[in-house]
Amino acid sequence: MGGARRLMRAGRNAPPRAQTPPGMSVGGWLHAYGGGSFAIAANAQWVVGEDNKVYRLRPDGGTEPAVAVADDYLYGELHHAGETLLAVRGTDDGDQIVEIAQDGEVRVLVSSTGFLAAPQLHGGTLAYLEWDSDRMPWDSTRLMLIDSLPDQTGPGHLLAGSDREAVVQPLWGPGGQLYFMSDRTGWWNLYRWTGEAVEPVAPMDADCAPAPWEGGYRSYAFTDSGQIVLTVHDGIRTELVAMDRDGLLTRPATNVTSVKPYVATLGDHVFLIGSTPTSRPSVRTVDLGRPGGQPAVSIGSSTNDISVLSTTPPPAIRTARSGRLPIRYLLHQPDRGQPAPLIVRAHPGPTDDVPLRLDWTVQFFVSRGFAVAEVAYRGSTGQGRAFRQSLHGHWGEYDVEDCATVARHLLESGKVLREAVFISGASAGGYTALQAACRQGPFTAATATSAIIDPARWEKAVPRFQRPHAAILAGRAGEVRAEAMHIPVLLIHGTADEIAAAEDARRFSDDLAALGHAHETLFLEGVGHYLSAPAALERALEAELDFYEGLMRREP
């Protein structure tokens, strides 16, 4: 659909080159979204293929199965330590942490009817995460330890985590101390286990990790000179912070505004995937060994900036108030001195954020004269545990209120056209957009892409990883009903969507037609949930643009 995902390798003076064969795409679907899909040793490399099995890469460029391809497990969360390759594998009945031997023999170390993640081995001690089958990993996880592998297997003992604490990203650091992120204070901050006690490393009122939608996230790393580098996220901007042995914080890589949770180090060089509103995401490096701080330099290209965007006003971080609660949003405006039509975007997730980076969908509309407001509504990450959980039991209510608040805030400013205020969202954001269309409010029309329409039915259809999410979020808003629509809607949906069933969108479209309600529908044949293929995305964007322009051509 959208091309192959390949494992790449770049040297200090060598351009990036593929390690996997052209016909192979890397990445499985453990826990619905995959992650931790490769592991590297001095003389070996392993990847998870699209069939969810583990493969060893041969020196001749080929691959060979590292496990029996006939089993029913989905594999991910690969981790290599010493001579040991670990993985998490799962079915609908639960998860296991396993050791994969050179001959393909698989030894089960831990089993759970819930979920397991992030196995990390140091000496004979295994650290890993566990959470119950009715929880999500950003709400409640436990950090467990098994002290004496290979003699001891089975459940470990609890080190951190509870019903009110989410622990993520355990990692063995220098000196054999175990580090991890915890939101025990309300913010995801870095801690370490000294062998006797848990102590904070870099306390701050900020989230230093994202919600773990995928395995293999790493938001911090260690340098040879004793520094710790970590990301700091406020829900919109993510920056890199370096902390020295004395606890002094500096901010290298000030030329990036968005950093993916895949931070790595080599010596005193930090490697990250960074971007800005005018540059594509790219692998970049920062040399912390040089005094005065250095910008992050892209690897493999001389420049990554998009010069055509230099005349567009930079996006602005704004705040509107929903009652007493501040709601932050990212505003993109066209270069025009008069009010513009507005698109309010509800991000998917809804446990997601509004990254300050180059977004080609946003640029598609801004370049055609639209203002775009991306709302970090209640439930978004990067603003602490309480804000992240504030949407629980209120999905389709608080998110709608916050998007409407932003629209009214911009209307009051006089910067947008009153008869051209649209709301758009995909997946969970599509549900928000449709629920907004059910209310009297500031919106002229709504676009819902790959939308969830009935949370109760969706809960039964999604993979087991996400079923608790649907149950926890569900509130009074319930199913979107055609008879409740107040404004025209555009439905865009892939017929091969396995997350939000296309049949729900067809049924809803038929109900709208039966009522004679103004709507348009675009079904994309053979397309999945994410519209990742360029042709599918192009058709969707053109349909959305035509929908808005058609409404604006009508008499008020």
C-alpha positions as CSV (number, residue, x, y, z in Angstrom):
1,M,0.0,0.0,0.0
2,G,2.5,2.6,1.2
3,G,5.8,0.9,0.2
4,A,8.1,-1.3,2.2
5,R,9.6,-0.5,5.7
6,R,13.2,-1.4,5.7
7,L,16.0,-1.7,8.3
8,M,18.7,0.9,7.3
9,R,22.3,1.3,8.4
10,A,24.4,4.5,8.2
11,G,28.1,4.9,8.9
12,R,30.0,8.0,10.0
13,N,31.0,8.7,6.4
14,A,28.8,6.3,4.5
15,P,25.3,7.0,3.2
16,P,22.4,5.0,4.6
17,R,21.9,1.6,3.0
18,A,19.2,-1.1,3.4
19,Q,19.9,-4.2,5.5
20,T,16.7,-6.0,4.6
21,P,16.0,-7.4,1.1
22,P,13.7,-5.3,-1.2
23,G,10.8,-7.7,-1.0
24,M,10.7,-7.6,2.8
25,S,8.8,-5.1,5.0
26,V,9.7,-4.8,8.6
27,G,7.1,-4.5,11.4
28,G,4.5,-6.7,13.0
29,W,1.2,-6.2,14.8
30,L,1.9,-7.3,18.4
31,H,-0.5,-5.4,20.7
32,A,-2.3,-4.1,17.5
33,Y,0.4,-1.5,16.7
34,G,3.7,-3.5,16.8
35,G,7.0,-2.0,17.7
36,G,10.4,-3.2,18.8
37,S,10.7,-4.8,15.4
38,F,14.5,-5.1,15.2
39,A,17.5,-6.0,17.4
40,I,21.2,-5.6,16.6
41,A,24.2,-7.6,17.9
42,A,27.9,-7.3,17.0
43,N,27.6,-10.1,14.4
44,A,23.8,-10.6,13.9
45,Q,20.7,-8.7,13.1
46,W,17.1,-9.7,13.6
47,V,13.8,-8.2,12.4
48,V,10.1,-8.9,12.7
49,G,8.4,-9.3,9.3
50,E,4.9,-8.5,8.2
51,D,3.9,-12.0,9.0
52,N,4.8,-11.2,12.7
53,K,7.6,-13.7,12.8
54,V,11.3,-13.2,13.7
55,Y,13.9,-13.4,11.0
56,R,17.7,-13.4,11.1
57,L,19.5,-11.3,8.4
58,R,22.2,-13.3,6.6
59,P,25.5,-11.7,5.5
60,D,24.6,-12.3,1.9
61,G,21.5,-10.0,2.2
62,G,19.0,-12.8,2.6
63,T,16.9,-13.8,5.6
64,E,16.1,-17.0,7.5
65,P,13.5,-17.7,10.1
66,A,14.7,-17.4,13.7
67,V,11.5,-19.1,15.0
68,A,9.1,-21.6,13.6
69,V,6.9,-19.8,11.1
70,A,4.0,-22.2,11.7
71,D,3.1,-21.0,15.3
72,D,0.2,-18.7,16.0
73,Y,2.0,-16.0,17.9
74,L,2.6,-12.4,17.0
75,Y,6.2,-11.4,17.9
76,G,7.7,-8.0,18.8
77,E,9.7,-6.1,21.4
78,L,13.0,-7.7,20.4
79,H,15.9,-7.2,22.8
80,H,19.4,-8.5,22.6
81,A,21.8,-8.7,25.6
82,G,25.0,-10.6,25.7
83,E,24.3,-13.9,23.8
84,T,20.6,-13.7,24.4
85,L,17.7,-12.6,22.1
86,L,14.5,-11.9,23.9
87,A,11.1,-11.2,22.4
88,V,7.5,-10.7,23.5
89,R,4.9,-12.9,21.7
90,G,1.2,-12.9,22.1
91,T,-2.2,-14.3,21.1
92,D,-5.7,-13.5,22.2
93,D,-5.1,-15.6,25.3
94,G,-2.2,-13.6,26.6
95,D,1.5,-12.8,26.3
96,Q,4.9,-14.5,26.9
97,I,8.4,-13.3,27.2
98,V,10.6,-15.8,25.4
99,E,14.3,-16.5,24.8
100,I,15.1,-17.4,21.2
101,A,18.1,-19.7,20.7
102,Q,20.4,-19.9,17.7
103,D,18.7,-23.1,16.6
104,G,15.2,-21.6,16.7
105,E,14.3,-23.2,20.0
106,V,12.0,-21.0,22.1
107,R,12.1,-21.0,25.9
108,V,9.3,-19.3,27.8
109,L,10.5,-17.1,30.6
110,V,7.3,-15.3,31.7
111,S,3.6,-15.9,30.9
112,S,0.6,-13.7,31.5
113,T,-3.1,-13.6,30.7
114,G,-2.6,-9.8,30.5
115,F,0.1,-8.0,28.6
116,L,3.9,-8.0,28.7
117,A,6.4,-5.6,27.2
118,A,9.9,-4.1,27.3
119,P,12.0,-7.1,28.4
120,Q,15.4,-5.8,29.5
121,L,18.2,-8.2,30.6
122,H,21.3,-7.3,32.6
123,G,23.5,-10.2,33.9
124,G,21.0,-12.6,35.3
125,T,18.3,-10.1,36.1
126,L,15.3,-9.6,33.8
127,A,13.2,-6.4,34.0
128,Y,9.9,-6.2,32.2
129,L,6.5,-4.5,32.2
130,E,3.1,-6.1,32.8
131,W,-0.4,-4.8,32.8
132,D,-3.9,-6.4,33.2
133,S,-6.1,-7.2,30.3
134,D,-8.7,-4.6,31.3
135,R,-6.1,-1.7,31.4
136,M,-4.1,0.4,29.0
137,P,-0.3,0.8,29.4
138,W,-0.6,4.6,29.9
139,D,-3.0,4.1,32.8
140,S,-1.6,1.3,34.9
141,T,1.5,-0.9,34.5
142,R,3.9,-2.8,36.8
143,L,7.7,-3.0,36.5
144,M,8.7,-6.5,37.4
145,L,12.1,-8.1,38.2
146,I,13.3,-11.7,37.9
147,D,16.6,-11.8,39.8
148,S,18.3,-15.0,38.7
149,L,17.9,-16.1,35.1
150,P,18.2,-18.8,33.8
151,D,17.5,-20.6,37.1
152,Q,14.3,-18.8,37.9
153,T,11.4,-18.3,35.4
154,G,7.8,-17.4,36.0
155,P,6.4,-14.2,37.5
156,G,8.8,-11.7,38.9
157,H,8.5,-9.4,41.9
158,L,7.0,-5.9,41.8
159,L,9.5,-3.0,41.8
160,A,7.2,-0.1,40.8
161,G,3.8,0.6,39.4
162,S,0.2,0.3,40.6
163,D,-3.4,0.9,39.6
164,R,-2.6,4.6,39.8
165,E,0.8,4.6,38.2
166,A,2.0,3.9,34.7
167,V,5.6,2.8,34.3
168,V,7.2,2.8,30.8
169,Q,10.5,2.4,29.1
170,P,12.7,0.4,31.6
171,L,16.4,0.4,30.7
172,W,19.6,-0.8,32.4
173,G,22.0,2.1,32.6
174,P,25.6,2.6,33.6
175,G,26.7,0.7,36.7
176,G,23.9,-1.8,36.4
177,Q,21.2,0.6,37.7
178,L,17.7,0.2,36.3
179,Y,16.1,3.3,34.9
180,F,12.4,3.8,34.0
181,M,9.8,6.5,33.4
182,S,6.9,6.8,35.9
183,D,4.0,9.1,36.2
184,R,3.7,8.6,40.0
185,T,3.8,12.4,40.5
186,G,1.4,13.1,37.7
187,W,4.1,13.5,35.1
188,W,6.2,10.9,33.2
189,N,9.6,11.5,34.7
190,L,12.8,9.5,34.9
191,Y,13.6,7.4,37.9
192,R,16.3,4.8,38.8
193,W,16.5,1.7,41.1
194,T,19.7,1.8,43.0
195,G,19.3,-1.8,44.3
196,E,17.9,-0.5,47.5
197,A,15.4,2.3,46.6
198,V,13.7,4.1,43.8
199,E,14.9,7.7,43.4
200,P,14.0,10.5,41.0
201,V,16.6,11.5,38.4
202,A,15.2,14.5,36.7
203,P,12.0,15.7,38.4
204,M,10.0,18.3,36.5
205,D,6.4,19.2,35.8
206,A,6.6,17.9,32.3
207,D,6.1,14.6,30.5
208,C,9.3,13.0,29.3
209,A,7.7,10.1,27.5
210,P,4.7,9.6,25.2
211,A,1.8,7.2,25.6
212,P,3.2,3.8,24.6
213,W,1.1,3.0,21.6
214,E,4.0,0.9,20.2
215,G,6.8,-1.2,21.7
216,G,10.4,-0.2,21.5
217,Y,10.0,3.4,22.5
218,R,13.1,5.0,24.1
219,S,12.9,8.6,25.2
220,Y,16.2,8.7,27.0
221,A,19.8,7.4,26.7
222,F,23.3,7.7,28.3
223,T,26.5,9.1,26.9
224,D,30.1,7.9,27.6
225,S,30.8,11.1,29.5
226,G,28.1,10.4,32.0
227,Q,25.3,12.6,30.6
228,I,21.7,11.5,30.4
229,V,19.7,12.8,27.4
230,L,15.9,12.8,27.4
231,T,13.0,14.3,25.7
232,V,10.7,16.9,27.3
233,H,7.2,17.2,25.9
234,D,4.4,19.7,26.5
235,G,1.8,18.3,24.2
236,I,2.9,20.3,21.2
237,R,6.6,20.9,21.3
238,T,9.2,18.2,22.1
239,E,12.8,19.1,22.8
240,L,15.9,17.3,23.8
241,V,17.5,17.9,27.2
242,A,20.9,16.8,28.4
243,M,21.6,16.4,32.2
244,D,25.2,16.2,33.4
245,R,26.6,14.4,36.5
246,D,25.8,17.5,38.7
247,G,22.1,17.6,37.5
248,L,22.6,20.7,35.3
249,L,20.2,20.7,32.4
250,T,21.1,22.1,29.0
251,R,19.1,22.1,25.7
252,P,21.0,20.9,22.7
253,A,19.4,20.5,19.3
254,T,17.4,23.7,19.6
255,N,16.8,23.6,15.9
256,V,14.2,20.8,16.2
257,T,10.7,21.1,17.6
258,S,9.5,17.5,17.4
259,V,11.4,14.5,18.5
260,K,10.3,10.9,18.1
261,P,10.7,8.5,21.1
262,Y,13.7,6.7,19.6
263,V,16.8,8.4,21.2
264,A,20.2,6.6,20.9
265,T,23.8,7.5,21.7
266,L,27.2,6.5,20.5
267,G,30.0,7.9,22.6
268,D,28.9,11.5,23.2
269,H,26.9,11.7,19.9
270,V,23.1,11.7,20.3
271,F,21.0,10.3,17.5
272,L,17.3,11.3,17.2
273,I,14.5,11.6,14.6
274,G,13.7,15.3,14.6
275,S,11.7,17.7,12.5
276,T,10.3,21.3,12.5
277,P,7.3,23.0,10.9
278,T,9.5,23.5,7.8
279,S,11.6,20.3,7.7
280,R,10.8,16.7,7.2
281,P,11.5,14.1,9.9
282,S,15.1,12.9,9.6
283,V,17.7,11.0,11.5
284,R,19.9,13.7,13.1
285,T,22.9,13.8,15.3
286,V,24.2,16.1,18.0
287,D,27.8,16.1,19.4
288,L,27.5,16.7,23.1
289,G,31.3,16.6,23.4
290,R,31.6,20.0,21.8
291,P,31.2,23.0,24.1
292,G,28.5,25.6,23.6
293,G,25.8,23.2,22.3
294,Q,25.3,22.2,18.7
295,P,22.4,22.0,16.3
296,A,21.1,18.6,15.2
297,V,22.6,17.8,11.8
298,S,20.7,15.5,9.4
299,I,22.4,12.3,8.4
300,G,22.5,11.5,4.7
301,S,21.4,14.8,3.3
302,S,22.8,18.3,3.1
303,T,19.6,20.1,3.9
304,N,16.1,19.1,5.0
305,D,14.3,22.4,5.0
306,I,11.4,23.0,2.7
307,S,12.1,26.4,1.2
308,V,8.7,26.7,-0.4
309,L,7.2,27.2,3.1
310,S,9.5,30.1,4.0
311,T,6.8,32.6,2.9
312,T,4.1,30.9,5.0
313,P,3.6,32.4,8.5
314,P,5.0,30.0,11.1
315,P,2.4,28.1,13.2
316,A,1.6,29.7,16.5
317,I,0.8,28.0,19.8
318,R,-2.4,29.5,21.2
319,T,-4.6,29.0,24.2
320,A,-8.4,29.2,24.5
321,R,-10.4,28.6,27.7
322,S,-13.0,26.0,28.2
323,G,-14.5,27.3,31.4
324,R,-11.5,27.6,33.7
325,L,-9.5,25.1,31.8
326,P,-6.9,26.3,29.3
327,I,-7.0,24.4,26.0
328,R,-3.9,24.7,23.8
329,Y,-3.9,24.5,20.1
330,L,-1.6,25.0,17.1
331,L,-2.7,27.6,14.6
332,H,-1.6,27.5,11.0
333,Q,-2.6,30.6,9.0
334,P,-2.4,31.4,5.2
335,D,-0.5,34.4,4.1
336,R,-3.5,36.6,3.6
337,G,-4.6,39.8,5.3
338,Q,-8.3,38.9,5.6
339,P,-10.4,36.4,7.4
340,A,-9.9,32.8,6.2
341,P,-12.0,29.6,6.2
342,L,-11.1,27.5,9.2
343,I,-10.6,23.8,9.7
344,V,-10.5,22.6,13.3
345,R,-8.6,19.3,13.5
346,A,-9.3,16.7,16.2
347,H,-6.3,14.4,16.4
348,P,-6.7,10.6,16.4
349,G,-6.0,8.5,19.5
350,P,-7.5,10.2,21.4
351,T,-4.5,9.6,23.6
352,D,-2.3,11.5,21.1
353,D,-0.8,15.0,20.8
354,V,-0.3,17.9,18.4
355,P,3.3,17.7,17.3
356,L,5.0,20.9,16.1
357,R,6.3,19.5,12.9
358,L,5.8,19.5,9.1
359,D,2.4,18.1,8.3
360,W,1.7,17.8,4.5
361,T,-2.1,17.5,5.1
362,V,-2.1,20.8,7.0
363,Q,0.0,22.4,4.3
364,F,-2.4,21.1,1.6
365,F,-5.1,23.3,3.1
366,V,-3.1,26.2,4.2
367,S,-1.6,26.6,0.7
368,R,-5.2,26.8,-0.5
369,G,-6.2,29.7,1.8
370,F,-7.5,27.8,4.9
371,A,-6.5,28.4,8.5
372,V,-6.0,25.1,10.4
373,A,-6.3,24.8,14.2
374,E,-5.0,21.5,15.7
375,V,-6.5,21.1,19.2
376,A,-4.8,19.4,22.1
377,Y,-8.1,18.6,23.7
378,R,-8.7,16.9,27.0
379,G,-7.3,13.3,26.8
380,S,-4.2,14.4,24.9
381,T,-0.8,13.4,26.1
382,G,2.1,15.7,27.1
383,Q,0.1,17.6,29.7
384,G,0.3,15.2,32.6
385,R,-1.7,12.2,33.9
386,A,-4.7,14.1,35.1
387,F,-5.2,15.8,31.7
388,R,-4.6,12.6,29.9
389,Q,-7.3,10.8,31.9
390,S,-9.8,13.6,31.9
391,L,-11.6,12.2,28.8
392,H,-12.3,8.9,30.6
393,G,-16.1,8.4,30.5
394,H,-16.6,11.7,28.5
395,W,-15.5,10.7,25.0
396,G,-17.7,12.6,22.5
397,E,-18.3,15.4,25.1
398,Y,-15.2,17.1,26.4
399,D,-13.2,16.7,23.2
400,V,-16.1,18.2,21.3
401,E,-16.4,21.0,23.8
402,D,-12.7,21.8,23.5
403,C,-12.8,21.9,19.7
404,A,-15.8,24.2,19.7
405,T,-14.1,26.4,22.3
406,V,-11.1,26.9,19.9
407,A,-13.4,27.6,17.0
408,R,-15.3,30.3,19.0
409,H,-12.0,31.7,20.2
410,L,-10.9,32.2,16.6
411,L,-14.3,33.6,15.5
412,E,-14.1,36.2,18.3
413,S,-10.7,37.2,17.0
414,G,-12.1,38.1,13.6
415,K,-9.5,36.0,11.8
416,V,-11.8,33.4,10.3
417,L,-15.0,33.4,8.2
418,R,-18.1,32.9,10.2
419,E,-19.9,30.8,7.6
420,A,-16.8,28.6,6.9
421,V,-15.8,26.9,10.2
422,F,-15.3,23.2,9.6
423,I,-14.2,20.3,11.9
424,S,-12.2,17.3,10.7
425,G,-10.8,14.2,12.3
426,A,-9.6,10.7,11.6
427,S,-10.3,7.5,13.5
428,A,-11.1,8.6,17.1
429,G,-10.9,12.2,15.8
430,G,-13.6,11.2,13.3
431,Y,-15.8,10.3,16.1
432,T,-15.2,13.7,17.7
433,A,-16.0,15.4,14.4
434,L,-19.3,13.5,14.0
435,Q,-20.3,14.1,17.6
436,A,-19.6,17.8,17.0
437,A,-22.0,17.6,14.0
438,C,-24.7,16.3,16.4
439,R,-24.7,19.6,18.4
440,Q,-25.7,23.2,17.8
441,G,-22.4,25.1,17.6
442,P,-19.9,27.1,15.6
443,F,-19.3,24.5,12.9
444,T,-20.5,24.7,9.3
445,A,-19.7,21.1,8.3
446,A,-17.7,18.1,9.4
447,T,-15.4,15.6,7.8
448,A,-14.9,12.2,9.3
449,T,-12.1,9.9,8.0
450,S,-11.9,6.2,9.0
451,A,-14.2,7.2,11.8
452,I,-15.4,5.3,14.8
453,I,-19.2,5.6,14.8
454,D,-20.4,3.3,17.6
455,P,-17.9,2.9,20.5
456,A,-19.8,-0.1,21.9
457,R,-19.6,-2.0,18.6
458,W,-16.0,-0.8,18.1
459,E,-15.0,-2.2,21.5
460,K,-16.0,-5.7,20.3
461,A,-14.2,-5.4,17.0
462,V,-10.8,-4.1,17.9
463,P,-7.8,-6.2,19.0
464,R,-7.7,-7.1,22.7
465,F,-5.0,-4.5,23.3
466,Q,-7.4,-1.7,22.6
467,R,-10.6,-3.1,24.1
468,P,-10.1,-1.5,27.5
469,H,-9.5,1.9,25.8
470,A,-12.9,1.8,24.3
471,A,-14.5,0.8,27.6
472,I,-12.7,3.4,29.7
473,L,-13.4,6.3,27.3
474,A,-17.1,5.4,26.6
475,G,-19.6,8.0,28.0
476,R,-23.0,9.4,27.5
477,A,-22.4,10.4,23.9
478,G,-22.6,6.9,22.6
479,E,-23.3,6.0,19.0
480,V,-23.4,8.7,16.4
481,R,-26.9,8.7,15.0
482,A,-28.0,10.1,11.6
483,E,-31.1,11.8,13.0
484,A,-29.0,13.9,15.4
485,M,-27.0,15.6,12.6
486,H,-27.2,19.4,12.5
487,I,-24.7,20.1,9.7
488,P,-23.5,18.5,6.4
489,V,-20.9,15.7,6.8
490,L,-18.4,14.1,4.6
491,L,-17.5,10.4,5.2
492,I,-14.2,9.0,3.9
493,H,-13.5,5.4,4.6
494,G,-11.3,2.5,3.3
495,T,-13.2,-0.7,2.5
496,A,-10.3,-2.8,4.0
497,D,-10.3,-0.9,7.3
498,E,-9.8,-3.5,10.1
499,I,-9.9,-1.0,13.0
500,A,-13.1,1.0,12.3
501,A,-15.3,-1.3,10.2
502,A,-16.3,0.1,6.8
503,E,-19.7,-1.5,7.3
504,D,-20.5,0.9,10.1
505,A,-19.7,3.8,7.7
506,R,-21.9,2.3,5.0
507,R,-24.8,1.8,7.5
508,F,-24.4,5.4,8.7
509,S,-24.3,6.8,5.1
510,D,-27.4,4.9,4.2
511,D,-29.2,6.3,7.3
512,L,-28.2,9.8,6.3
513,A,-29.5,9.2,2.8
514,A,-32.8,7.8,4.0
515,L,-33.3,11.0,6.1
516,G,-32.4,13.2,3.2
517,H,-29.6,14.8,5.3
518,A,-26.8,16.6,3.4
519,H,-23.8,14.4,3.2
520,E,-21.1,13.0,0.9
521,T,-19.4,9.7,1.0
522,L,-16.1,8.4,-0.4
523,F,-15.2,4.8,-0.1
524,L,-11.7,3.9,-1.0
525,E,-11.5,0.4,-2.4
526,G,-8.9,-1.9,-0.8
527,V,-7.6,0.9,1.5
528,G,-7.1,0.3,5.3
529,H,-7.5,2.5,8.3
530,Y,-4.5,4.9,7.7
531,L,-4.9,5.9,4.1
532,S,-1.1,5.5,3.9
533,A,-0.9,5.0,0.1
534,P,-0.3,8.3,-1.7
535,A,-3.1,7.8,-4.2
536,A,-5.6,7.1,-1.4
537,L,-4.5,10.2,0.6
538,E,-4.6,12.4,-2.5
539,R,-8.2,11.3,-3.3
540,A,-9.2,11.9,0.3
541,L,-7.7,15.4,0.4
542,E,-9.3,16.4,-2.9
543,A,-12.7,15.2,-1.7
544,E,-12.4,17.1,1.5
545,L,-11.3,20.3,-0.3
546,D,-14.2,19.9,-2.8
547,F,-16.6,19.4,0.0
548,Y,-15.6,22.7,1.8
549,E,-15.4,24.7,-1.4
550,G,-18.8,23.5,-2.5
551,L,-20.4,24.6,0.7
552,M,-18.6,28.0,0.6
553,R,-20.0,28.6,-2.9
554,R,-23.6,28.3,-1.6
555,E,-25.6,31.3,-0.5
556,P,-25.4,31.8,3.3
